[in-house]
Amino acid sequence: MAYKIIASQCTGCSACEPECPNVAIREKNGVFIIDPKKCTECLGHFDEPQCVAVCPVDLTCVIDNAFPRYVAPV
Amino acid sequence: MQANTEHIGIDTGKPLEQLLEKIADHKGCGTSSDGGKASCGSSDGPADMAPEVWEKVKNHPCYSEEAHHHYARMHVAVAPACNIHCNYCNRKYDCANESRPGVVSEKLTPEQASKKVLAVASAIPQMTVLGIAGPGDPLANPAKTFKTFELIAKTAPDIKLCLSTNGLTLPDHVDTIKAFNVDHVTITINMVDPEVGQHIYPWIFYKNKRYTGIEAARILTERQLLGLEMLTAAGVLAKINSVMIPGINDKHLVEVNRAVKSRGAFLHNIMPLISAPEHGTVFGLNGQRGPSAQELKALQDACEGEMNMMRHCRQCRADAVGLLGEDRSAEFTTEKIDEMSEVVYDAETRKAYQELVESERLEKVAAKEAALAEMSDDEVSDIKILIAVATKGQGRVNEHFGHATEFQIYEMSSAGSKFVGHRRVDLYCQGGFGEEETLPSVVRAINDCHAVFVAKIGGCPRDELKAAGIDPVDRFAHEFIEESAITYFKEYLAKVRSHEVVHEMRGDADIRQGAYISAA
């Protein structure tokens, strides 16, 4: 799985973008989106997903069930 | 440090006045910093300030009360990200008709911001200060903030740079702040005790981790105070902003004042909480009230001593443009700036204009001193009164009662005049007709004043003010405020002595909470 940003809740504040260790976040039409191919849920980098931890609006960065759980390479 | 400190705590259940009396002997707010009596202030001028500090603040409207009548500032919103959450802030907010911190209409890139600064500086030659104050924290967006400073320093080197931060990452950036020649920094410090802080800050994001509760507040206060100490050591002027939240940190702010004073802050700005439900903040939604005008003044008076208090803060938008108390941001939207071709920066015209402003300013100070000198010794009295003034700036009584969007408040005593704040109001007069329902709200906003000075006033509001016990005065139209106020006060004292009037204290007044609709 990857994280996704619920566009309707995103304030476009840009706090998440520089925190993402995978450079998976970019701005699109005034809000931010996560590239699911790049998202590793911050596994191997940090204890908690950085976008979730820094986002000022709770429940805006959430797990996207459309993608399989990320497995860190061995 | 915080565990053993016996602070003026919350939940002590005592009325504010009682506590303020208890701590009256601490006036001066703690020991002076290692620099000795680093006298500091915002009110009158060089007399109560070290010359090198005065030189830095004399044309800065946010740092010098005297300068704010003459000089303008602008904020550019390039720093939208934040690393802490405050219960008085709503990150979703964006409104054109509201004036309060954190609210903007448009976010800018550093390049757009730099162009906007040049355009504004050319249109408003008395614009001397560029600040970055959010929405968000400038130091949570260091790349954008410092890029903006770099661009402006290159093209408009006479403009002073300043920034306003929550302080969490401040210790990491003091060297850069110094290198970019930013010599004014504002830190918002609402507590020095994590027990108090946990009720203001639900969380912080620090070193890749979200912290909550007491731990979050402990980290924040440690970083803020460390950052302040580092700024002082680096010779950067630091002002402290605090939000007064009744029942949460109101009494504790005296302790905050002592802590920041001892670390070299030169000015303390205690602002009232703004918390209307429609703002959508945690405090707004849970019914947390803001302080009344009298509560705010009592706390500011209690903290006043060696360290001056800032009393002319308008809690302006994060993209405000112009003199404090006016907002011209609508004239400089991104769309309009983008349409402009090359902006020519005319430093010469700006300099000539500012020289004119300086001569007017000296004239005003001379008039005030002359009026004060006439106050004879037999006029010494314990009586103090507040006077509300309708003004458009330049230190003169030059606004029509019905056109005033705020009143400036002066406290008069036999020591002279002292600016103690301002009160925002709705326009009484719109399109030439008095709106009857707004008058009671104007009276509530200046209900603690004995008189209101105006350039002009209609018959109907004049009668209503009189009925409310406030003397409407239009005979000082277009005169200097402080000179006029001293004249009025001398006459008032004479009337009290001759028993023509009986001196009575006035009541409390409201601080306006709603949206600020500009007078455009």
HADDOCK unambig.tbl for C-alpha pairs under 7 A between the chains (distance, minus, plus):
assign (segid A and resid 11 and name CA) (segid B and resid 92 and name CA) 5.67 0.50 0.50
assign (segid A and resid 13 and name CA) (segid B and resid 80 and name CA) 4.77 0.50 0.50
assign (segid A and resid 13 and name CA) (segid B and resid 81 and name CA) 4.87 0.50 0.50
assign (segid A and resid 14 and name CA) (segid B and resid 80 and name CA) 6.56 0.50 0.50
assign (segid A and resid 14 and name CA) (segid B and resid 81 and name CA) 5.34 0.50 0.50
assign (segid A and resid 15 and name CA) (segid B and resid 81 and name CA) 4.32 0.50 0.50
assign (segid A and resid 15 and name CA) (segid B and resid 82 and name CA) 6.26 0.50 0.50
assign (segid A and resid 50 and name CA) (segid B and resid 208 and name CA) 6.60 0.50 0.50
assign (segid A and resid 53 and name CA) (segid B and resid 205 and name CA) 6.81 0.50 0.50
assign (segid A and resid 53 and name CA) (segid B and resid 209 and name CA) 6.57 0.50 0.50
assign (segid A and resid 53 and name CA) (segid B and resid 210 and name CA) 5.36 0.50 0.50
assign (segid A and resid 54 and name CA) (segid B and resid 83 and name CA) 6.60 0.50 0.50
assign (segid A and resid 54 and name CA) (segid B and resid 205 and name CA) 5.86 0.50 0.50
assign (segid A and resid 56 and name CA) (segid B and resid 85 and name CA) 6.86 0.50 0.50
assign (segid A and resid 56 and name CA) (segid B and resid 91 and name CA) 6.82 0.50 0.50
